[in-house]
């Protein structure tokens, strides 16, 4: 079974008690918008990364840990 993308981001959401639905509401987007990104079907844009980072208290220097996972085989 394949691992879901954005594992660290998902863990931070749990730590902060934020669901995808709550995140979508707070960001003013529909649930599908967040779901497609959390499943890796579409990329997060810079504005969304900054908004989510602010919501989940992620520092800009740590964005790479949450939004840009290294793929198996060493390729990013």
Backbone as CSV, one residue per row, in Angstrom:
resi,resn,N_x,N_y,N_z,CA_x,CA_y,CA_z,C_x,C_y,C_z
1,UNK,0.849,-1.195,0.000,0.000,0.000,0.000,0.881,1.240,0.000
2,UNK,0.600,2.140,-0.894,1.411,3.351,-1.029,1.153,4.302,0.134
3,UNK,2.206,4.975,0.537,2.109,5.945,1.607,1.490,7.234,1.071
4,UNK,0.614,7.829,1.860,-0.002,9.090,1.441,1.045,10.189,1.458
5,UNK,0.950,11.128,0.515,1.887,12.258,0.529,1.611,13.188,1.710
6,UNK,2.548,14.040,1.968,2.428,15.075,2.998,2.251,14.504,4.406
7,UNK,3.008,13.456,4.706,2.926,12.822,6.023,3.199,13.810,7.143
8,UNK,4.246,14.602,7.013,4.592,15.560,8.064,3.508,16.624,8.223
9,UNK,2.940,17.059,7.123,1.865,18.042,7.175,0.643,17.444,7.866
10,UNK,0.322,16.207,7.539,-0.809,15.534,8.184,-0.583,15.422,9.691
11,UNK,0.632,15.075,10.078,0.952,14.962,11.506,0.821,16.309,12.209
12,UNK,1.265,17.379,11.561,1.138,18.717,12.158,-0.327,19.099,12.311
13,UNK,-1.140,18.738,11.324,-2.568,19.027,11.419,-3.175,18.325,12.639
14,UNK,-2.794,17.070,12.867,-3.286,16.331,14.030,-2.818,17.004,15.312
15,UNK,-1.532,17.367,15.359,-0.980,18.040,16.543,-1.754,19.316,16.869
16,UNK,-2.155,20.036,15.828,-2.860,21.308,16.008,-4.375,21.127,16.091
17,UNK,-4.849,19.891,15.930,-6.284,19.630,15.994,-7.063,20.242,14.851
18,UNK,-6.452,20.268,13.658,-7.082,20.866,12.484,-7.407,19.772,11.474
19,UNK,-8.657,19.699,11.046,-9.053,18.751,10.006,-8.926,19.422,8.635
20,UNK,-8.997,18.615,7.585,-8.960,19.180,6.244,-10.158,20.092,6.015
21,UNK,-11.302,19.709,6.524,-12.506,20.542,6.373,-12.338,21.883,7.067
22,UNK,-11.798,21.853,8.271,-11.565,23.100,9.002,-10.536,23.967,8.294
23,UNK,-9.506,23.320,7.760,-8.480,24.057,7.026,-9.099,24.739,5.804
24,UNK,-9.904,23.987,5.052,-10.544,24.548,3.865,-11.409,25.746,4.237
25,UNK,-12.208,25.603,5.281,-13.073,26.696,5.714,-12.251,27.924,6.103
26,UNK,-11.214,27.712,6.884,-10.364,28.819,7.347,-9.671,29.535,6.181
27,UNK,-9.313,28.757,5.150,-8.609,29.326,3.993,-9.570,29.854,2.934
28,UNK,-10.863,29.603,3.114,-11.848,30.105,2.164,-11.875,29.347,0.850
29,UNK,-11.584,28.047,0.920,-11.628,27.203,-0.283,-12.527,26.003,0.010
30,UNK,-12.885,25.270,-1.024,-13.728,24.094,-0.813,-12.870,22.914,-0.352
31,UNK,-13.534,21.932,0.224,-12.841,20.758,0.719,-12.085,20.012,-0.368
32,UNK,-12.654,19.989,-1.567,-12.004,19.306,-2.686,-10.660,19.944,-3.012
33,UNK,-10.591,21.261,-2.897,-9.345,21.989,-3.171,-8.219,21.464,-2.281
34,UNK,-8.501,21.331,-0.979,-7.488,20.838,-0.037,-7.235,19.354,-0.271
35,UNK,-8.289,18.579,-0.462,-8.157,17.137,-0.654,-7.258,16.801,-1.845
36,UNK,-7.443,17.468,-2.965,-6.618,17.208,-4.151,-5.146,17.483,-3.885
37,UNK,-4.871,18.477,-3.088,-3.491,18.807,-2.769,-2.905,17.821,-1.759
38,UNK,-3.697,17.458,-0.766,-3.221,16.517,0.250,-2.991,15.123,-0.327
39,UNK,-3.679,14.800,-1.419,-3.482,13.517,-2.090,-2.374,13.575,-3.141
40,UNK,-1.790,14.757,-3.344,-0.711,14.904,-4.307,-1.185,15.017,-5.747
41,UNK,-2.475,15.237,-5.951,-3.008,15.360,-7.316,-2.722,16.729,-7.915
42,UNK,-2.592,17.721,-7.066,-2.290,19.088,-7.494,-1.308,19.686,-6.495
43,UNK,-0.453,20.582,-6.952,0.524,21.181,-6.035,-0.079,22.321,-5.203
44,UNK,0.516,22.549,-4.055,0.199,23.739,-3.268,0.924,24.913,-3.904
45,UNK,0.272,26.069,-4.019,0.982,27.244,-4.519,1.592,28.002,-3.338
46,UNK,2.408,28.970,-3.639,3.141,29.719,-2.613,2.212,30.378,-1.603
47,UNK,1.159,31.011,-2.075,0.232,31.677,-1.158,-0.425,30.686,-0.209
48,UNK,-0.787,29.522,-0.726,-1.431,28.503,0.109,-0.435,27.940,1.126
49,UNK,0.793,27.717,0.718,1.822,27.233,1.644,2.004,28.233,2.782
50,UNK,2.062,29.507,2.452,2.227,30.526,3.481,1.024,30.582,4.414
51,UNK,-0.181,30.476,3.866,-1.398,30.525,4.687,-1.481,29.310,5.615
52,UNK,-1.190,28.137,5.084,-1.223,26.920,5.900,-0.108,26.971,6.938
53,UNK,1.060,27.441,6.524,2.169,27.586,7.468,1.798,28.469,8.640
54,UNK,1.139,29.558,8.362,0.693,30.470,9.414,-0.333,29.795,10.315
55,UNK,-1.277,29.096,9.720,-2.330,28.426,10.470,-1.771,27.354,11.403
56,UNK,-0.741,26.629,10.930,-0.207,25.498,11.684,1.115,25.830,12.382
57,UNK,1.450,27.103,12.444,2.679,27.553,13.108,3.927,26.869,12.552
58,UNK,4.007,26.829,11.231,5.182,26.287,10.549,6.029,27.461,10.088
59,UNK,7.270,27.490,10.502,8.171,28.570,10.127,8.583,28.423,8.660
60,UNK,8.759,29.537,7.949,9.141,29.460,6.534,10.382,28.598,6.276
61,UNK,11.339,28.622,7.182,12.553,27.821,6.972,12.279,26.320,7.105
62,UNK,11.086,25.963,7.586,10.716,24.555,7.716,9.708,24.102,6.668
63,UNK,9.317,24.968,5.758,8.325,24.599,4.738,8.738,23.338,3.982
64,UNK,10.023,23.210,3.690,10.483,22.060,2.918,10.152,20.736,3.608
65,UNK,10.106,20.722,4.921,9.811,19.496,5.668,8.354,19.072,5.515
66,UNK,7.480,20.027,5.271,6.047,19.768,5.237,5.449,19.728,3.832
67,UNK,6.066,20.464,2.901,5.470,20.605,1.566,6.305,20.032,0.426
68,UNK,7.542,19.674,0.692,8.419,19.207,-0.383,9.152,17.953,0.059
69,UNK,8.424,16.847,0.141,9.001,15.587,0.597,9.927,15.004,-0.466
70,UNK,10.986,14.364,0.001,11.886,13.662,-0.895,11.249,12.332,-1.262
71,UNK,11.286,12.009,-2.515,10.684,10.766,-2.990,11.689,9.637,-2.895
72,UNK,11.191,8.397,-2.825,12.091,7.233,-2.790,13.061,7.275,-3.955
73,UNK,14.292,6.855,-3.696,15.312,6.868,-4.730,16.128,8.149,-4.727
74,UNK,15.833,9.051,-3.753,16.630,10.258,-3.620,16.210,11.411,-4.488
75,UNK,15.189,11.236,-5.295,14.751,12.328,-6.152,13.671,13.113,-5.449
76,UNK,13.739,14.446,-5.568,12.782,15.288,-4.880,11.749,15.769,-5.731
